[in-house]
Amino acid sequence: MQDGWTGVADGPLIRDRFVIIALLLTFFLGPIGVLYVSLPGGAVFIAAAIWIVIATFGIGVIALWPLAMAYASVKALREHRRFLFETSVQAPPSDTQASQAEVGR
């Protein structure tokens, strides 16, 4: 669909996620950017960032930032593939495609 939303008959509304947006958000916002792809994952990363900042006086965030970027990109890729799978529809071949297939035989 054009707007990036789809409804599944038996399930919740699914939102498309883009890897480049997830990477940009986590690059600039760090663990807060993970909220784009996963609310629970974002909450875990934010809590971990707060704990690491307190425990290491901010130095540990250097390790957490790339982990947040990697997590967000993998999660966005999975959500995007799921969105594509859920929205894919196998259309019957048109008359021109059927006639071209017969010519090719």
C-alpha positions in Angstrom: 0.0 0.0 0.0 1.1 3.6 -0.6 0.9 4.8 3.0 3.0 2.0 4.5 0.2 0.5 6.7 -1.6 -2.7 6.2 -4.2 -4.6 8.2 -4.2 -8.4 8.4 -7.5 -10.0 8.8 -6.6 -12.0 11.9 -3.9 -9.7 13.3 -2.9 -6.2 14.2 -2.1 -3.4 12.0 1.5 -3.7 10.6 3.7 -0.7 10.0 6.6 -0.8 7.5 10.0 -0.1 8.9 13.0 1.2 6.8 16.5 0.2 7.6 18.0 3.6 6.6 15.7 5.5 8.9 16.5 3.1 11.7 20.2 3.6 11.2 19.9 7.4 11.0 17.8 7.6 14.1 20.1 5.4 16.2 23.2 7.2 14.8 21.9 10.6 15.9 19.8 9.7 18.9 21.5 6.5 20.1 19.3 4.1 22.1 16.3 6.5 21.8 16.3 5.8 18.0 15.6 2.1 18.8 12.1 3.1 19.7 11.4 3.5 16.0 11.6 -0.3 15.5 10.7 -1.7 18.9 9.2 -0.1 22.0 10.3 -2.9 24.4 13.7 -3.0 22.7 14.0 0.8 22.9 13.1 0.7 26.6 15.8 -1.9 27.3 18.4 0.0 25.4 17.5 3.3 27.2 17.6 1.6 30.6 20.9 0.0 29.7 22.3 3.3 28.5 21.3 5.0 31.8 22.9 2.2 33.8 26.1 2.2 31.7 26.4 6.0 31.9 26.1 5.9 35.7 28.4 2.9 36.1 31.2 4.0 33.6 30.8 7.8 33.8 29.7 7.9 30.2 32.5 6.0 28.6 30.5 2.7 28.2 28.1 4.4 25.8 30.8 4.2 23.2 30.1 0.4 23.1 26.4 0.7 23.4 25.8 3.1 20.5 27.0 0.7 17.7 25.0 -2.1 19.4 21.9 0.0 19.3 22.5 0.8 15.6 23.0 -2.9 14.8 19.9 -4.0 16.7 17.8 -1.3 15.1 18.9 -2.2 11.5 18.4 -5.9 12.0 15.0 -5.4 13.6 13.9 -2.9 10.9 15.0 -5.4 8.2 13.0 -8.1 9.7 9.9 -5.9 10.1 10.3 -4.7 6.5 10.5 -8.3 5.2 7.5 -9.2 7.4 5.6 -6.2 5.9 6.4 -7.3 2.4 5.4 -10.9 3.1 2.1 -9.8 4.7 1.2 -7.4 1.9 2.3 -9.5 -1.1 -0.6 -10.7 -3.2 -0.2 -13.2 -6.0 -2.2 -11.7 -8.9 -3.4 -14.0 -11.7 -1.5 -13.6 -14.9 -3.0 -11.2 -17.4 -4.0 -12.2 -20.9 -0.8 -10.8 -22.4 1.4 -12.6 -20.0 -0.4 -15.9 -20.7 -0.1 -15.4 -24.4 3.6 -14.6 -24.1 4.2 -17.8 -22.1 2.4 -19.8 -24.8 4.6 -18.3 -27.5 7.8 -19.0 -25.5 7.0 -22.8 -25.4 
